[in-house]
Amino acid sequence: MKRRLSPSHFQAAPHGDNRRGTHGWQQTSSAGIRRVIGSGILLLLLAAHLTAQAQTQFEWRDASGNVRSLADLEEILREHRQWIESIESDKKAGTHANLSGAILTEAKLDHANLSGAILTEAKLDHADLSGAILTVANLSGAILLVANLTDAYLGNANLSSAFLAEARVGGTVFEPKSLPELTLSGISQAQNLELLTYYGNPAALVQLRKQFQDGGLREQERKIAYALKRREAELSWARGTSRRLPGDKGPRAILWSSDSVLANFASFTLNKVFFDWTCQYGMSPGRPLILGVVLWFLCSFLYFACIHTHGEAGLYRVYGQSIGDDPSAQRRVERISPLSTKYSPGPRLLFQFFRRECLLLRTSMFFSLMSAFNIGFRDINFGRWLRLLTRQEFDIKAVGWARVIAGWQSLISVYLIALWVMTYFGRPFD
């Protein structure tokens, strides 16, 4: 038997019940958010614990193939530090670290003092050696694939037959006594070669650049040239600020010396502004052309603004014979300005205004291009050749501050073009 529903079943709940329902929903939502946040925190703590546990459970193999723990490696490093201190204090202590042939993949050796350690034919691929001191270390035949050597010190280290493909060498002090024999297939593929540096002896970097040059590795050669020149600029800045460098003796003159403070500041400025910012000492041979194009657009907008100003300064179109051909020839001079372009008011006013501004911008860009290529030698004149591209015979000249801009643009453009030619086809920084 079916049950009948009375009208009371369809009546809305009281206002207080709605309020209690909304409040209950808010409590449920807040509890859910707290559970999500708590779960996220637990996951982060679990991940940190697993990472710490993985580092604690780090295992490696010695030359005999025996599995060793992280504690064994730390003990060897501690004994090695005592051995280094004993050499300095003439007291016998500690043990010389011998990790020859050890498999130390992904080992954490950052900022470790491995001076004089024997690491011949050790496998250090993906190892962290950032900031490590490897003075007089024997790395002959060591595999340093994708190893992190950032800011490491390789003074008088033996790198013969070492494999450094994809190793990060940014900031590495590169002063080894022997270079890797597999240069073309090993260290040539290292990352951040341009950030290698030296303290006082650039011989290793010079030799490395020569090997790249003989092997036809032009990109790597340019990177090493940049590293050498950048370090020279840093040394000039250090001497200019009177900072003491290894080998410095006595006070330095301020003006009247080839090694004076003023000379060092001038050398730093010359290298930084004219060679580093422009082409990175030949490492970026295409940058001068990019700067030239940027300069062309910048000056074009300056000439465009000059056209819209009042006064004598601006651009002038000269009809007739080219300037300098025949002084007695009749010429008609017309100032290029928005008023020189006629238009009639009406529905097409906006279109005519836009067309007029485009014509003025095109004229500004054309004059800027003429100023950039204002290069001539005897019968060779690129600016005059550009004027032959127009249908009418006329010339454009600048007056006032527009002339000053055109002069500076011509000088800078000539320098950028010459620098591009030298860096792209030659080796001006060798």
Secondary structure as GFF3:
##gff-version 3
##sequence-region A 1 430
A	DSSP	three_ten_helix	7	10	.	.	.	ID=ss1
A	DSSP	alpha_helix	15	56	.	.	.	ID=ss2
A	DSSP	beta_strand	59	61	.	.	.	ID=ss3
A	DSSP	beta_strand	67	69	.	.	.	ID=ss4
A	DSSP	alpha_helix	70	89	.	.	.	ID=ss5
A	DSSP	three_ten_helix	187	189	.	.	.	ID=ss6
A	DSSP	three_ten_helix	193	195	.	.	.	ID=ss7
A	DSSP	alpha_helix	203	214	.	.	.	ID=ss8
A	DSSP	alpha_helix	218	240	.	.	.	ID=ss9
A	DSSP	alpha_helix	261	269	.	.	.	ID=ss10
A	DSSP	pi_helix	270	276	.	.	.	ID=ss11
A	DSSP	alpha_helix	277	279	.	.	.	ID=ss12
A	DSSP	alpha_helix	287	307	.	.	.	ID=ss13
A	DSSP	beta_strand	314	319	.	.	.	ID=ss14
A	DSSP	beta_strand	332	335	.	.	.	ID=ss15
A	DSSP	three_ten_helix	338	340	.	.	.	ID=ss16
A	DSSP	alpha_helix	349	372	.	.	.	ID=ss17
A	DSSP	beta_strand	376	377	.	.	.	ID=ss18
A	DSSP	beta_strand	380	381	.	.	.	ID=ss19
A	DSSP	alpha_helix	382	387	.	.	.	ID=ss20
A	DSSP	beta_strand	394	399	.	.	.	ID=ss21
A	DSSP	alpha_helix	401	425	.	.	.	ID=ss22
###
